[in-house]
Amino acid sequence: MSNLAKLFTPIKVGAYTLSHRVVLAPMTRLRTIQPGDIPSPMMADFYGQRASQGGLEIIEGVSISIPARSYLGAASFYHDGQVEGWKAIADAVHAKGGRVFMQLIHGGRQSHIDMTGGVAPVAPSVVPFDGVALTKDGWVPVSPHRALEIEEIPGIVEEFRVAAQRALDAGFDGVELHGANGYLVDQFIQDGTNKRTDAYGGPIENRVRFLKEAVEALISVWGADRVGVRISPSGEWGGISDSDPEATISYVAQFLDQYGLAYLHVIEPRIKGDSTLHEGHPPVAVKFLRPHFSGPIIAAGGFDRESAIHIVEAGDADLVAFGRHFTSNPDLPYRLKHNVPLTPYVRDAFWGGNEKGYTDFPAIEPATAGLAATA
């Protein structure tokens, strides 16, 4: 039991003390009400079902504006008609004693004019790639993007700040900046997508400028101890690349360490989106980043019970975020603690749909689970 104990011991994460270290990872599930990206009652059910006393949930990438959107049905928070739906989600998590952070995202070049209000998607630079966006016509190739003018950048930073304020007003406990998976922040960081020659391009010190300004905008609303950042070292989603990923990502971790953030959330490169790229590949990113970041680290991507216990025990990560297993096991922390068999996930229900494969997975009654664990 000693190994298991650490995964289920309390830990201070920024402003909060959590009672265990099993985190719900942000997953784009495409369940908002259209038009208007209104958070749906079934989303409140989904997050409420997966809440636990002293547990942390990170809410799926929430777009900060219409041009920031990438997928029809995905979450966003940029108009007043969305407020009540988001309040219901925060309330559902809090009703079970959980904590909830909202992940904020700008899709950058990963979009289509049907999603951006008819304007070309934006990016640090024009670097064509083979990506897809989800529109009313299904999955379609992304639209050609354009490079941001330097005078436009403060406006996007302000959109991050406004969205952070909306999350605060809606009753959330914090926000996470999505700096991973080839979306706009990541596009600025990595030199495969950032070919700028101004203050936001060239050396890594310049390429992190957008990250810096976005993080400081969130901190201005929340304070650093209620802000996290997600990164994806050597990730492949979104056609992203860097000429020296180790140097780039270690610089990013060291840079973020100065703020005293709530946590650094790291996606292992063995995962691409909702799929495992490299079966049996051990986690490498968090171990590499541990010396560069002194705060709590959340590891994500391809973990099971045994590997989650191991990585926390080893000290390479402090918490582990689960996505796929959490979709089909609303009581995942309980099941992991008691070694109860997991319900298989339903991949066909990941990207959009109704309650089926979303909120219809039963939790195990604690009495039954206890018997199963003993047996």
Secondary structure, DSSP 8 states (H G I E B T S, - for coil): -HHHHHHTS-EEETTEEES--EEE--------BTTTTB--HHHHHHHHHT--TT-EEEEEEEESSSTT--BTT--B--SGGGHHHHHHHHHHHHTTT-EEEEEEE--TTS--TTTTTSS--EESS------EEEETTEEEE----EE--GGGHHHHHHHHHHHHHHHHHTT-SEEEEE--TTSHHHHHHSTTT----STTSSSHHHHTHHHHHHHHHHHHHH-GGGEEEEE-TT--TTS---SSHHHHHHHHHHHHHTTT-SEEEEE-TTEETTEESSTT----HHHHHGGG--S-EEEESS--HHHHHHHHHHTS-SEEEESHHHHH-TTHHHHHHHT-------GGGSSS-SSTTTT------HHHHHHHHH-
